């Protein structure tokens, strides 16, 4: 089962990708991608992203069983709403 959330990016995708690479290294998470598509995986999660214009869709394809979907979705939405 997968879940997706779409929102508007507050920064240029290239800037966001650079930040994601640094964060992934710091937290021992695998991150691959560019300003259009990519994924991050680690700590039981696998999240894919796709950027179209200023909109980005995040899709969680794997999560730890003990973490409820409602929590995952609310945290993903915060990425767009609190930017």
N, C-alpha and C positions, 0 to 999 in steps of 0.2 A: 504494500500500500504506500502511496506517495501523497504528499501534500504540497501545494504551491501557494505562493503569495507574490503579488505584483505591486510595485510601487515606483514612485518617481525618484530618480537619483538627485541628490543635492549637490554633487560634485561631478566633475568630468570623469568618465569611466577610467581613463588612463591613470588618473590620480588615485582613484579608489583601488585599482589593481595593484599599484605600487605599495599602498598601505597594507593590502591583504597579504602580499608576499612577505612583508616584514612581520606582520602579526603571526602568520602561519609558522615561520621559522622560530619565532619566540615561543610559541605554544606547541611545538612538535606536531604540526598538522600538515599534511600534504596538500599543496595548492598548485593547480595548473590552470592556466588560462590567459586570456588577453582581454581587451576592452569589449569584446563581443560575447564570448562564451568561455565557460570553464567549470571547474569543480574544486571543492575542498573536501577532504576526508580525514577522519581521525577521531579518536575518543568515542568510537561507536557511531559516528555520524558520517553521512555522505550527502553533500549538498551540491546541486548543480545550479548554474546561473546562465541567463541569456539576456543580453541587453539589446534593446531596439529603440534607437533615439535616446530619449531621457528616461525611458521606462526599463525596469529590470524585473525579471521573474526569477525567483528563487524556488527551487524544487528540492525537497528533502526526500531522498530515495531510500535512506536507511537511518534509523535512530535506535538508541538503546531501548529495550523493551519496557523498562521501568519508568521512562519519561513519557508522560501523556502528550498526545498530539495537541491538545489545547495549549499547553505550555510552549511547545515548539512554535506553533503558529503565532502566539502572542509575542514571543521574542523576535521572530522574523519581522513582524509588522512594526515593532519598535525601531528596527533599523531604518525604516523609511519615515516614520512619524517623528522621531526624535533627532533627526539629522540636523 
